[in-house]
Amino acid sequence: MPARRAARTWALLALCLLGGGAQDFGPTRFICTSVPVDADMCAASVAGGSAEELRSNVLQLRETVLQQKETILSQKETIRELTTKLGRCESQSTLEPGAGEARPGGGRKPAGSGKNTMGDLSRTPAAETLSQLGQTLQSLKTRLENLEQYSRLNSSSQTNSLKDLLQSKIDDLERQVLSRVNTLEEGKGGPRNDTEERVKIESALTSLHQRISELEKGQKDSRPGDKFQLTFPLRTNYMYAKVKRSLPEMYSFSVCMWLKSSAAPGVGTPFSYAVPGQANELVLIEWGNNPMEILINDKVAKLPFVINDGKWHHICVTWTTRDGVWEAYQDGTQGGSGENLAPYHPIKPQGVLVLGQEQDTLGGGFDATQAFVGELAHFNIWDRKLTPGEVYSLATCSAKALSGNVIAWAENHIEIYGGATKWTFEACRQIN
């Protein structure tokens, strides 16, 4: 009996050692005590004096497990975010990166960001691009209506058949855009399908622009040289027009034009004049959620214009270097004035005058986010301040209205680039 009892005691001791070795409590020491056969071995080990130490180790292990759990959850969230971003990158893998934003009169785009991105068409989401294409279709339809008016006065079977063909193509494109929008809303579109559909629609639009432009050229010989407008249907960094003449040195000026836009936020840059060493010599811009501003030698004045309602508006800004006094007119009525805008700084000569884009470098450095979207006509510049009566005559299309003595609105004074279009416009017919 004593031998059997001794054997059982040694067996319990072995079990105690094996059981302790199976758990990893970090740096521990094992204290085993012989117990009777019918006693609780675990209770005996606790009673043996290691209870506090074991409890401490268990708490440490629990804390470690909780920390690891938090780390795993954090890593899962990071992986989820990276997966989402990767998906976005893959969906736009064929597109160029967008141009950096610029602030007029302040910090410019970082060096190297002037790369031609071909505008927002290549960097906006598919739904927004389709919306812009829809606006372009509407512009084309308006041009066709103008051609219809012309064909009524100069009716010919060839003109009517071309008009009907173009109208049919526009109807087909509208159905494609509507179908694509419905597909996007149902969540069925994929990156590859979006790109293929966009390229197909853009190709058709380019063809339509060319055909309509050919028809419009037929009207050119029968209309006065100033009865035209420029259309910038999309917010890009490649659609613009350049005035062939530069500005002389000016100690005062008046700049007036007709504008029509519904773009938001901001209609963009109707015109910019840059000279060597100063890209913001004379700029009119409405960018982002800021009000429209006039910049002279990088000095800024906020203007009271509100014009992005999709209607034609006539605007004028006058300025003189004496005390930097300026006045702003909308639709023939003065709406604001001020002083100390680049006082005693004459407008420098030998620069580049661009319509539809803001220049960050002389004749270039365009940023799609600052591009003008809409229609522009009768852009004139004088080297003096117009009187309120002269401005009113311009805004009401009076026969007394003057043309600019520095820059006069005429087709042979304008060069068009990047798909901006030019077609018949008569201000009085639009506002009456």
Protein Blocks (a to p, Z undefined) as FASTA:
>chain_A
ZZmmmmmmmmmmmmmmmmmmmpcgbjaddddddddfkbcfklmmmmnopmmmmmmmmmmm
mmmmmmmmmmmmmmmmmmmmmmmmmmmmmmmmmpccddddddehiacddehilpcehijk
lmpcfklmmmmmmmmmmmmmmmmmmmmmmmmmmgcfklmmmmmmmmmmmmmmmmmmmmmm
mmmmnopacfklmmmmmmmmmmmmmmmmmmmmmmmmmmmmmpcfklccdddfbccfkbcc
ddfbdcdddfbdcdddddddfbdehjbjfbacddehiaklbccddehjbdcdddeehiac
ddfbdfkgopacdddddddfehoiacddeehiafbdcehiaghiacdehiacdehiacfb
ghiapafklpccdddehiacdfbdcdfklmmmmmnopakbccdfkbccdfklpccehhia
cddddfklmmZZ
